[in-house]
């Protein structure tokens, strides 16, 4: 028995509508207008961790806290969620004020990542800027094979 044209068109249109809705949602490159890094200025310590949250170093001296905060503030624009998802950085700076977690940002090979606007976002980072934050982190760079 042959299906009528109407019986074939409805299922195809439903599939097309569902697929198009899914693609629009996935293709959205949602930008975050303010990552809220201003809160990092209240940090009294920064715990540098790897991507498995293993502590590599704790920063408590005011000049280094201020320098890392200043770096974060200088990089606060341009964050968005890439089409393929936010990459995972192998290093993170976790900001605390006492026991209160203020937020974090990660450093990848060519990107920075952070939480903001209710989601995870990333942005590119210039090689010179990356070198600056790696000097401030003062830990082994997991992206360099020999050090």
N, C-alpha and C positions, 0 to 999 in steps of 0.2 A: 504494500500500500504506500502510495506516494504522499509525502507531507505537503500541505498547501503552502503557498508562498507566505501567508500570514503566520503560520506555525513556525516557519524557518526564520523569518525576519525578527520576530520578538526575541527569541533566545540570543541571536547574534547581537541585537541592539543592547540587550542586558549585559552581555559579556563586554562589548565595546565600552559601555558607560562605566562599568566597574573598573576595567583596565585603565581608562582615561583618568578616572578619579584617582586611582592609585599612582599613576605616573605623575600627575600634577603634584600630589603630596610629596613624592620622592624627589621630584626635580626642584622643589622649592629650596633655595639657598637662603635660609633664614638668617638675617643679620641681627646682631645684638647691638643696639645703639649705645648702651652703657654697660660695661662689664662689672661696674661697681667696685673697681680696684681701690677706690678711695678708702674703703674699710681696712685695707692692709696697713694704713698709717698707724692704726691702733695696736699693731702686733708688738708683742714683747719677746717673741721668739718665732723663728722660722725653722721648721724641720724639713730638711732635704731628704727625700726618699726616692727609691727606685719605683718602677711601675708595679711592683708587688708590695708596696708600702713598707719596705725594709728601710729603716733609718740609716742614712749615710753620714749625716752631720746635723748638728743643731746650732743655729746661729742665735746668739743673744747679745752680741756687742752692738751698741747703738749705731755706730757708723756703717756697719755692714747691713743692719736692718734697714736703715734709711736708704742705702744705695740700692738694695734689692727692691724696696718699695718704689723708689724713684724710677728704676728700670721698668717695673710693671706699669706704672702710670704712663711712661713714655710709649708703651706698646698697647695701650688700652683700646685703641680704635682698630677697626677692620676685622673684627672677629665675626665669623659666620659658621654655619653648619654645612660642610661640603656635601655634595651630592652622594658620595660614597660613605658618608659618615665621618665623624671626628676621629682623626688618628690618635693613637695612644702614645704618649710621650714616655720615654724610658726614665726621665727624671722629673720630679715635681718639687715645688716649694709649697709647703703647707704652712699657712699663716695662723698664729694663735695669739690671743690676748688672755693670759691666764689659762684656764681650761677650755675657753671658748674658741672653737674653730671659726676662723674668719673667711676662709676660702683658700684656693690654691691656683697655681698655674704650672703648666708642664713645659718642658723644653725637649723638643724632638730634634732630629737632624736638620730639618729645614722649616720647622714650624713651632709655634707656641700653642698651647691648649689651655682652656680654663672653663670653669662653670660660670654661667651668667645668663640672665633672662630665662631662667628655668630649664636650661639645657646645657649640653657640652658644645663648645665652639672651638675653632682654631683659626689661625692666621699664619701667613708666612713670616719668616724672620730673616733679616739680612745677615750674612755671615759675620760682619763686624759686630752687630748687636748680639748675635749668639755667642761670640767669643767673650763679649763683655759679661754676660750673665753667667757663663761658665766659669770665668775668673772669680766672680762673686760667690758662686756656689762652692767653689774650691773642693770639688770632688772629681773622681775619675770620670772622664767622658765615655759613656757606654757605646757611643757611636764611632769611637776611634779604636782601631785594632791594637796599635802599639802606642804606649805612652811612657 
